[in-house]
Amino acid sequence: MKEYIWFLKIYFRHQPVTMVSILLLYILMYSLQPLELLLVQRIIVSLGHQSEILAIAGLILAYILVYSLKNIQYSFSLLFIELLENKVGAMLQRSLFDAIAKADLCKLDQADYLLQIERAKDTVWFKLTNAVNDVFHFLGSVAGFCMSALIIVRLGVLYLLAFIVLGLLYNYFVKKNTKEHIDLMKRQEHEDRKLKYLSNLMQDRSNQKEIRSFKIFDWLETKRLGKFDEIRDIDLAFSKKWTVIGCLWSGLMIGLENSILLVMCYGVALTTLTVDQLIVLSQGQGQIIVGINAFAEFFSQAQKNKIYINEFKELITPEESGIPAGPNPALARAKTVMELQHVSFSYGDHSPALKDINLRVGKGESIVLVGENGSGKSTLAKVMAGLLKPTEGIVRKNCATATAAFQDYAKFEFSVRDNVGIGDVTRINDNDKIKEATIKGQISHVIEQYPKRLDTILGKKFDADGIDMSEGQWQKVAISRAFMRDADFIIFDEPSASLDALSEIQQFNNIGKYFRGKSVVLVSHRIGIAKLADRIVFMKHGEIVEEGTHAELMQLNGEYCSFFMNQAKWYDTGDQVI
Ligand SMILES: Nc1ncnc2c1ncn2[C@@H]1O[C@H](COP(=O)(O)OP(=O)(O)OP(=O)(O)O)[C@@H](O)[C@H]1O
């Protein structure tokens, strides 16, 4: 019940009036049914006793009123529930996005975490509101059940017991069916995701080049259909099985219901029961069964909801940040902007991508990380940027503002202004600053050619006039973001991977020029760039194996030297590698 109290509190805190209104409406709805029963009985008795026409008309009017009230109440409760869903759903969705934005980046590569997010989207909009609805239904049905039971018990305890047994039997079937269905859904969840993935592959624009060039449409479609058939066959088998069981069970229930009806009719024949009592009992039977179903439904649903609520609660509970925020006096004294002590990092259960890294970035120092593919440079850059939380070790930071540009930068289908301005959202409407950033990022001359300039939409998903930039142009937009902020500490992970040779040289010149005096950590494959840095950090298999200036490392004649010479021999300029 802990989890129910947690989320009910959230709903009450945000929408107290709506919550109380729904509760009152449900209690009213469930109380109207037994009232209807009493009125029917009174009408029959009055007719039988040939009471005054005015009294009979009054009773019929009251019955019509109760009946109409029931329908009006239903429409209102739907309206209130929708209101609740929209208001609280929007707030919960924000909590979810907030949690995703704060989660360790590598979590977003984990299938389980992605599945949790997928489920949470449903939880936000439907499952939690449904759970609130269930609680109200339950409370209302308790009230209704008690009133119906009181009416029936006056006519005979045995009738009430018989109806309760009938209700429990009905419920046994529903419970079995629901349990098996839930088990099936859980087993199918992963398969459903695979099917969704395959379907998305077929419609995603970015895959169309490969699909057409390699002519893999049929191959992919066979895969998708295979998965679709697999899921459909299992669903169909389930439906067939439960249709047969359902028919047999309904037959049994109809038999039992009619047997009870026969007993009641026999009671009328023996004059132990009057006709109005027979009508009240036969209608009351339905209300008792519905009541028991509502209880059982609530408890079985509560079991399911418990899982979703707990999972959602866990998902939106903030994680501890990887790097302690704020200035660090000890680092400030040592003129250090960042220090890593014995830092290791693993992606899930994989072998460590970083092993026992010790690194200090001095104020105003430029460091270039070099090494073979997969040696851990990008991972280290992400740990330094606070995007990945070290598995072991400590990262200490001492800088007011930091900025970063990554090789796997985001392409937002927004305007150029937004794409660049997000580098510092506080200045997203500052045209001069944005233009300056695009000049430093070497993309201003391209943007100047667009008729709408900074207002040009990048990408064509939402705007037919949108511009499709080349990969290199996109990279320049991403780099311009980094120039938006006057940061003390800048991390560049392969900022030139998609640039042509001249743009690349210009880009590095710009970094040197505009970030002079700032602390810069740069990941680059272009080893000639390393020579310009204050310090070179050479990585291999997730470890720092050599550290020093270009001259020092060349003299050492170790890993860096051979890496440098190997790259240098592809350039005629020999030692003058760019
Ligand atoms: N998201 C991920 N999940 C699992 N393993 C990963 C992930 N990203 C990187 N790795 C692994 O971590 C190791 C280090 O990768 P990283 O990208 O940091 O290397 P890198 O030196 O930047 O490589 P490159 O020069 O190719 O960009 C590699 O073995 C890689 O396979």
The ligand as an SDF file (V2000), in Angstrom:
LIG
                    3D

 31 33  0  0  0  0  0  0  0  0999 V2000
   28.1260    2.8030  -25.2440 N   0  0  0  0  0  0  0  0  0  0  0  0
   29.0300    1.8350  -25.1040 C   0  0  0  0  0  0  0  0  0  0  0  0
   28.6900    0.6200  -24.6150 N   0  0  0  0  0  0  0  0  0  0  0  0
   29.6050   -0.3480  -24.4500 C   0  0  0  0  0  0  0  0  0  0  0  0
   30.9040   -0.2040  -24.7450 N   0  0  0  0  0  0  0  0  0  0  0  0
   31.3160    0.9750  -25.2300 C   0  0  0  0  0  0  0  0  0  0  0  0
   30.4000    2.0570  -25.4460 C   0  0  0  0  0  0  0  0  0  0  0  0
   31.0930    3.1050  -25.9300 N   0  0  0  0  0  0  0  0  0  0  0  0
   32.3760    2.7060  -26.0180 C   0  0  0  0  0  0  0  0  0  0  0  0
   32.4990    1.4280  -25.6000 N   0  0  0  0  0  0  0  0  0  0  0  0
   33.7450    0.6560  -25.5210 C   0  0  0  0  0  0  0  0  0  0  0  0
   34.6450    1.3560  -24.6810 O   0  0  0  0  0  0  0  0  0  0  0  0
   35.9430    1.2960  -25.2050 C   0  0  0  0  0  0  0  0  0  0  0  0
   36.4820    2.7180  -25.3460 C   0  0  0  0  0  0  0  0  0  0  0  0
   35.7080    3.3880  -26.3050 O   0  0  0  0  0  0  0  0  0  0  0  0
   35.9190    4.9330  -26.6570 P   0  0  0  0  0  0  0  0  0  0  0  0
   34.8330    5.3470  -27.5670 O   0  0  0  0  0  0  0  0  0  0  0  0
   36.0930    5.6800  -25.4020 O   0  0  0  0  0  0  0  0  0  0  0  0
   37.3140    4.8600  -27.4210 O   0  0  0  0  0  0  0  0  0  0  0  0
   38.0160    5.9650  -28.3040 P   0  0  0  0  0  0  0  0  0  0  0  0
   39.4560    5.9180  -27.9340 O   0  0  0  0  0  0  0  0  0  0  0  0
   37.3270    7.2790  -28.1680 O   0  0  0  0  0  0  0  0  0  0  0  0
   37.7890    5.3700  -29.7350 O   0  0  0  0  0  0  0  0  0  0  0  0
   37.7130    6.1160  -31.1420 P   0  0  0  0  0  0  0  0  0  0  0  0
   39.1030    6.6480  -31.4150 O   0  0  0  0  0  0  0  0  0  0  0  0
   37.3570    5.0390  -32.0920 O   0  0  0  0  0  0  0  0  0  0  0  0
   36.6900    7.2010  -31.0710 O   0  0  0  0  0  0  0  0  0  0  0  0
   35.8490    0.5470  -26.5190 C   0  0  0  0  0  0  0  0  0  0  0  0
   36.2900   -0.7860  -26.3010 O   0  0  0  0  0  0  0  0  0  0  0  0
   34.3950    0.5710  -26.8810 C   0  0  0  0  0  0  0  0  0  0  0  0
   34.0130   -0.6210  -27.5120 O   0  0  0  0  0  0  0  0  0  0  0  0
  1  2  1  0
  2  3  1  0
  2  7  2  0
  3  4  2  0
  4  5  1  0
  5  6  2  0
  6  7  1  0
  6 10  1  0
  7  8  1  0
  8  9  2  0
  9 10  1  0
 10 11  1  0
 11 12  1  0
 11 30  1  0
 12 13  1  0
 13 14  1  0
 13 28  1  0
 14 15  1  0
 15 16  1  0
 16 17  2  0
 16 18  1  0
 16 19  1  0
 19 20  1  0
 20 21  2  0
 20 22  1  0
 20 23  1  0
 23 24  1  0
 24 25  2  0
 24 26  1  0
 24 27  1  0
 28 29  1  0
 28 30  1  0
 30 31  1  0
M  END
$$$$
